[in-house]
Structures are given as C-alpha cells and as structure tokens.
C-alpha cells in the first residue's frame, strides 16, 4: 500500500446527521494532508451541530442541476450522501447530480431499527398512515417525527400530543399540542421519565435508526406502549452504500487514493 505524499482531492459530504459529522472528522484524520472535506447542511436547524472537521456550506443547491454545477465548480472528486434516511429529495438529487457531473457517489446510511420481543410496533408507510392509525391506539401521544411532519397530524382534534422537536414548529399543529424542544441523544432514564410524567400511551416515530434516539423504543417496550413506526422510503438503486462512518472512510480512501 502506497499513499501519495500529496494528492489534492475534494470530498463533499451531504450531512445533517451524526454520521455525517463523524465522517468529516474521520476523513480529515485519515488524510490530514491532500484531502479537502466540505460538509453541506440544508440550514433547517437554527443552530446546527457542526461537523467534527473540515469546511461547511449551508443551504440548498437549487435542485440536482444546482448540485451538479457545485460539484463541477468546486472540483469535487467524491460525493458522499450522509443525509437522514428520510431526506428523500436530496438523496435523489445526489444520485442525479453525481451522474450528471461524472462524480462517484457513496451513500452512508445507518441501518434501521428492528423489533425485539415485547415490542408492540405498528409499521406504516407514511406520516399520513400514522395519523390514520393513531386514534385507535392511544390518546396521549409522544410525537417524534420532526416539526415539519406535524402538519400531517393537524386534523386530529382528540388526542393530546407531546411534540418533541429540535426547533419550535412554525406550521400547523394538532389543536391539543404541547411542544418540547430538545435535541438528542436521549438516555433511557430520561425517556422512561418522559413517558411516565406525561402519561404517554402511544409513541410515533420514523424508523431513523442509530443509537441517539433509540432509548425511547426501549422505554416504550418496558411500559407496554404501542409504537407507530414510519417505514423508511426506498433509497435510489445502484448506489454503493455503507452503514457507518468508519466504513465510509475506508471506501473513500479506496475511491480517492486507491488505498486498500
Ligand atoms: P429533503 O426533503 O430531502 O430535501 C429538501 C431540499 O433541501 C433539497 O432538495 C435541498 O435543496 C435541501 N437539502 C437537503 N439536505 C441538504 C444538505 N445536506 N445540503 C444542502 N441542501 C440540502 O431534506 P429534509 O428531509 O428536509 O432534510 C433536510 C436536512 O435535514 C438533511 O440534510 C437531512 O440529513 C437532515 N435531517 C432530516 C431528517 C428527516 O427526518 N427528514 C431528520 C434529521 C436530519 P435544493 O434542492 O435547493 O438543493
């Protein structure tokens, strides 16, 4: 294995996730010279957690054509889609733009959660499907599907919602909603206490995967509470995908420097 002493390469990470932040740190540590790492954030969150290393740009590109232009203009050698599994538009744009600009694309996608004995999961395909199911399941809901998804539940007048979001919602909410602004990671003791204090009898979540927000599932299982879980959208086909930042660093080394 020989690594060139100095080869200038540029990686663009589409971020907004814990894995994306770590990947920026991992790539910079693995290639302290010769690699420029830029992370792109959508700008949805008022005070985003910044990547562990490298440069940051914030805001949309203007669709796949805008992203393809950015890749060309900034001489990007590798695009890594480390966005959230439910961020379908940017993921589709990444696949199109990479093809258009002739830049290799790697996806970093954390695995989804899997139920264990004792879980009372109700998988649904969408937030609308979750809203349809809710009235039969409970009346005090912990809703953790993000502030932009609250609108899907706004027509439900009966249940009381505890909506946990990073920033306060600005759009339509169900009439009986209390907002709790908080950002993970969340620990098990805290999640147990939250369910107990608010007498939660149903949890709604996306199948985000990862450890940072998983304790709510354990707390729900222990309390015998049903969980409405929104299935992941299908990712684009044919994109090489890895499951964690360390794997992504290794694959990026191969793709950029032929390091094996
Ligand atoms: P989305 O619906 O897939 O994307 C909508 C638009 O936002 C895209 O077309 C793009 O605008 C812009 N965008 C999204 N991610 C971007 C990025 N990393 N850098 C630059 N522009 C980006 O995305 P979303 O679901 O709203 O998620 C937005 C961000 O929040 C993502 O970075 C994602 O990783 C993070 N996030 C999402 C969720 C979730 O549940 N969806 C949860 C946690 C974190 P242009 O077309 O103008 O380029």
Boltz pocket constraint, residues with backbone or C-beta under 6 A from the ligand:
constraints:
  - pocket:
      binder: B
      contacts: [[A, 13], [A, 14], [A, 15], [A, 16], [A, 17], [A, 40], [A, 41], [A, 42], [A, 44], [A, 57], [A, 58], [A, 59], [A, 60], [A, 61], [A, 62], [A, 63], [A, 64], [A, 66], [A, 67], [A, 82], [A, 83], [A, 84], [A, 86], [A, 87], [A, 88], [A, 89], [A, 90], [A, 91], [A, 93], [A, 145], [A, 146], [A, 206]]
      max_distance: 6.0
